[in-house]
Amino acid sequence: MERKTLVTTEQGKEVEIEYPEVLKVVEFTPLLDRIEEEQPELLSCLINLYEKIGVDNFADYINNLISIKKHEEEMLIITRFSWQKSIIEREFLKSIQESFAVTKVRIISQN
């Protein structure tokens, strides 16, 4: 049996999606909440970034990221959109490096 769900695109269009019952649909959770639960060792770095770039920039460009991963002095950031990747690279790369104490940051876009 197929399940159906109604989602709203970023453009405000409602789309019905069919998916098999074996898949579980989970509502998107802000990055800060996921980091607090799944990677608490990065929470202080994320809060430091929040303080550096401000509440609006954090909400618009960081808190809706797909994922961040850190290993030693390297970091991987996965964005939802290519425009988001470009803005982060242009505006926030230095703040990210300082906040997370990394020298290399790779940012990729999901689309």
RAJODA-V515089 format. One record per residue. RES is the residue in one small letter. OMEGA is omega in radians with two decimals (none if undefined). Layout:
RES,OMEGA + RES,OMEGA
This chain:
m,3.12 + e,3.04 + r,3.08 + k,3.08 + t,3.12 + l,3.12 + v,3.10 + t,3.13 + t,3.13 + e,3.11 + q,3.11 + g,3.14 + k,3.10 + e,-3.10 + v,3.08 + e,-3.11 + i,3.06 + e,3.12 + y,-3.13 + p,-3.13 + e,-3.12 + v,3.10 + l,3.13 + k,3.12 + v,-3.12 + v,3.11 + e,-3.12 + f,3.13 + t,3.10 + p,-3.08 + l,-3.11 + l,3.12 + d,3.14 + r,3.13 + i,3.14 + e,-3.10 + e,-2.98 + e,-3.10 + q,-3.05 + p,3.11 + e,3.12 + l,-3.05 + l,-3.12 + s,3.09 + c,-3.14 + l,3.10 + i,3.07 + n,3.09 + l,3.09 + y,-3.13 + e,-3.13 + k,-3.00 + i,3.09 + g,-3.03 + v,-3.09 + d,3.12 + n,3.13 + f,-3.13 + a,-3.06 + d,-2.96 + y,-3.05 + i,-3.01 + n,3.10 + n,3.06 + l,3.07 + i,-3.06 + s,2.91 + i,3.10 + k,3.12 + k,3.04 + h,-3.11 + e,-3.10 + e,-3.14 + e,-3.10 + m,3.05 + l,3.11 + i,3.10 + i,-3.13 + t,3.10 + r,-3.01 + f,3.13 + s,3.10 + w,3.11 + q,3.08 + k,-3.11 + s,-3.14 + i,3.12 + i,3.12 + e,-3.08 + r,-2.96 + e,-2.91 + f,-3.07 + l,3.14 + k,3.12 + s,3.10 + i,3.14 + q,3.14 + e,-3.08 + s,-3.09 + f,-3.14 + a,3.11 + v,3.09 + t,-3.14 + k,3.09 + v,3.06 + r,-3.14 + i,3.08 + i,-3.13 + s,-3.13 + q,-3.14 + n,none
